[in-house]
């Protein structure tokens, strides 16, 4: 049962982060950078919308599987029994996790409706982008009440939840935006070199802010979860936190190589007529590695959510 819960959590977190990232990327990066090239923007926007709809489907299915498996775990039964004897329904309607799931389901439905409306009504493009970004951020931010932060009470619990919201939204802006970025800057996409360079720089600036927020909120979250530095070594939870930190630093190294070494090579020089395709292909490869490392981080986070943090165990003792 634990493997099923962890798997459902991982898929749910990954799809929610992708939804938020695609929504933020379209509003903050793609639309301002590609506004003069409406045909390309419209074509890519359809890809982003398809990506979000697929991610919404995965989020809905994995969210239901997560809820049912938790209900079965609490009821010490199989999922089939939890569904048939009313345990799953009670879990959905009478627990904090269930109530948050209800809100998240409503957000997902509104998101799907707005994305479909934008595909059908061209005049909704700009207003819909703001609405989709707002709902996407709300969807990923609400995950803060589905983990350890949701169980903390009082002012400390509020601070913990707020910190988790920052962590989740910044993860969406950076990690969730990597796949839309790859779809847009791929060498086969016809785009003037200057325009591609400007787009990459826009996302890079957004990613820098997101990384700062992600690192700061990660440190605060670690402080909430551990009793001290020693717990990083002597507890299973702490060791997984160390793995997460190593993966994050690896992502940061590839992102830094893209920003500091490869992106400047894409800048348009005097009388330059062709892009540096070697640098562009390498940048895309390193960005793909960033995505893979991000998925690994999400898997670690999914496992951490099912382990008791040392600080909580100390408080309980």
Secondary structure, DSSP 8 states (H G I E B T S, - for coil): -HHHHHHHHHHHHHHHHHHHHHHHHIIIIIHHHHTT-HHHHHHHHHHHHHHHHHHHHHHHHHHHHHHHHHHHHHHTS-HHHHHHSSHHHHHHHHSHHHHHHHHHHHHHHHHHHHHHHHHH-GGGHHHHHHHHHHHHHHHHHGGGGGSGGGG--HHHHHHHHHHHHHHHHHHHHHTTHHHHHHHHH-TTS---HHHHHHHHHHHHHHHHHHHHHHHHHHHHHHHHH-SSTTHHHHSHHHHHHHHHHHHHHHHHHHHHHIIIIIGGGGS--TT--S--HHHHHHHHHHHHHHHHHHHHHHHHHHHHTTS--HHHHHHH-
